[in-house]
Amino acid sequence: MSFSKTKRLFLGLGALSGAATFYYLNNFKQKAHASWTTNYIPSSYAKWDDNWDHRAPEVLVKPKGNLSAKEENELNEKIEKQKSRAVRHIILIRHGQYVYGETDKDMMLTELGRIQADYSGKRLKELGFPYTNIIKSTMTRAQETGNIISESLPEVEVINCDLIREGAPIPPDPPIGSWKPERYKFYQDGSRIEAGFRKYFHRADPCQEKDSYHILVCHANVIRYFVCRALQFPAEAWLRLSLNHASITWISITLVADVF
């Protein structure tokens, strides 16, 4: 075979291979379509994880291999005992307006911030729910806000918590040029804030018989991150949300860990 014929043969094989690859990529590749189309394929982020809090009864009770009818009944009884029987409500309140300062102690509420906190407390009282506790960040502005809210709810237990202090939870997407904390801040703050999420956001324990109402007085970054995590949105989207001073954000976790 001459060189020219060999060259033409390889060129032909290359073209055929390229055409086959193009056809495969354009006809067999799985595509995600927009939700308003008839061939909609949900993205991975659109899929709900039923066991996001790792407390699903079927997971907590581990069955053995082949079960007899009696053992299967016993297993079902154990699973039933692990099921939640109440709804867990998480009420997130951002602190009121505050003055900027060198240290945390300098960052106290303004007069407007105290008024905002008072309105939030009165609103919670008007709603009339049997609040379980008020959990406050240990930062000054959250402490002051929580104290003012407690004046409207004097019978509710107050707890202080370092986990829900303000911080940098995770690098946001898209980034914001005016806010660029050092990378180590995400490493330090992120694990702490995530620990706060895992502590407070989960379905009710099986022993809880009545719905619970937990008031968390904390900060904008923390609340936005918590909301994204609870709704299973990409956590990196937290900075796309906006939150007003002394605003009330309500999250409810149902018996089967659905979140509203």
C-alpha positions, 0 to 999 in steps of 0.5 A: 500500500502506498503512503498516500493510500495509507494516509487517506485510510487513517484520515478516513478512520479519524473522520469516522471516529470523530463523527461517531464520538460527536453522534454519541455525545449529542444523542446519548449524553444525559441532559438536564432540561429546564423544569418547564419542559416535558423532558425535565430531568431534576439536577442532583441538587433538586433531589431531596434527602429524606435522611438529611439529619441521619435520624431516619428510624429505618437507619437507626434500627439495623436489621439482621439477615433473613428474618422470621415473621416474629423477628420482622414484627419485632423489627417493625416495633423497634422502627415504630418506637424510633419515629418522631411524634412531634414537629420541631419549630426553629425560629431564627431572629437576627439581632437588632441594628448595632454600632460597629466597633473595634471589639465585640463589646463595642458592638452594642445595639443602637436605639433603633436596634433596641426598638427592633428587638422589642417589636420582635419580642412583642410579635412572638408574644402575640403569636402565643406559642408555647416556646421551649427556650430562647437560645442566644449567641454569646456576642454582645448584640445578640445578647442584648437582643435576646434580653429584650425579647425575654422581657416579652417572654419572661417565662421562657428558659434562656440558654447561651450558645457559642456555636451560633456566633457570627462568622464565615460559614463557607466561601460564597458563590458568587463571591463579593469583592467587598467581603473577603475574609481570610481562608482560615476563617472559613475553616474555623468558623465553618465547622463551628457553624455547621456544628450549630446546625447539626445541634438544632436542626433535626427531627424531634426525638422519639420521646418528644410528645408535643411540638417544640418551639426554639427561638435562636437569636443570632446573626445574618450569616449564620441564619442564611447558612442554616436556611440553605442547609435546612432546605437542602439548597447549595450552602454556597448560595447563603450570601444571595439571601438578604436578612433585615435586623430583628427579622423572624425566619421560621423553619419547621421540621416535620415527623418525617424530616420534611422542612418548611 
